[in-house]
Amino acid sequence: MQKILIVDDIAVNIKILSEILNNATTDFFFATDGITALEIAASIIPDLIILDIMMPEMDGYEVCKRLKAEVITQNIPVIFLTTLDDDDDEAKGLALGVVDYINKPIRPAIVLARVNTHLKLKQARDEVVLKNIALEETAKLRDGVEHIIRHDLKTPINGIIGFARLLLEKEFTLEKQNQFLQMIENAGYQMLKLLNNSYNLYKMEMGKYQYQPDRMNLLPVLEKIIIETQSHASFQDLNVKMMLNDQLVTEKDTFFVVGEQLLCYAMFANLFKNAIEASPEGAVVTISLMEKDNPTVSIHNQGAVPKEIRDKFFDRYITSGKFGGTGLGTYSAKLMAETQGGSIQFETSEELGTTVTVVLQYE
């Protein structure tokens, strides 16, 4: 609903204007002096101000000057309401940023035409601004995704080149050759998976992702993630535990959820990697699965999220103390959780460490 502020020291003029312009899609606000007009304008940010020039204490020129001097009100279109009919007066108003004039005595058809025109122009400008903001955010996200691809593709590419060079330069047993070829194939799949994840993130951000849920056992996905990060965890001398309903997971256990395997893998890989990187050396990282009203997965590490980013933990491009970090890890995890009909939250403190909890669906 659009908002119009009418400012005139004569109440009858306000009544006439509001009756002429009255419709179900507009809210009207009124002021009979400049100071009140400025206060209302700053609080409601109207879509249009109809402002009388000749008012005691503070005239329309001064009110307009002050409106245009404040960032919060400077873009509000102002139409002067006036009995003045001098080119110099009109030039003065236009120089202050007034968009139009309505001359007294008021003619309803002229008032309606001019007000409707400027309301439509204001709406069109607002839409352009919003589209520009969306385009900027999209471009920024695209740059972030491209950065991830450039950064993360280096490892599998180097592996492919390195193993291929070894096969070309030296003679190995058939078993060793097959082992190298298997590593090359795995690196290729890792690259493909990375590209798919990055593209899916972009589609989720744009609201164009086609979600195709399936019932699956989440335990093999989590076990795969743990194995893939084993070298990093070993380097930091970390102990990784996975619990189901407060008991250590066994080979016979299952933990079924409804979601997409690729999304779950990417989401929990991001969160687990963050937990590993944030853990102090020799600490414990725990993945806890609980079969409640909804399946719940919590990842706990003994490090605390820095205070300066706690309020923005799931925002885009938020990172702290990570060389080459993109700040898209927790943001993408949030997108993936919500895409699958779930939710994500975290708790952190210096004493207890950090726990990120994902709630998914059973059906």
Buried (B, 14 or more C-beta within 10 A) or exposed (E): EBBBBBBBBEEEBBEBBBEBBEEEEBEBBBBBBBEBBBEBBBEEEBBBBBBBBBBEEBBBBBBBBBBBEEEEBEBBBBBBBBEBEEEEBBEBBEEBBBBBBBBBEEEEEEBEEBBEEBBEEBEEEEEEEEEEEEEEEEEEBEEBBEBBBEEBBEEBBEBBEBBEEBBEEEEEEEEEBEEBEEBBEEBBEBBEBBBEBBEBBBEBBEEEBEEEBEEBEBBEBBBEBBEBBEEEBEEBEBEBEBBBEEEEBEEEBEBBBBBBBBBBBBBBBBBBBBBBBBBEEEBEBBBBBBEEEBBBBBBBBBBBBEEEBBEEBBEBBBBEEEEEBBBBBBBBBBBBBEBBBBBBBBEBEEEEBBBBBBBBBEE
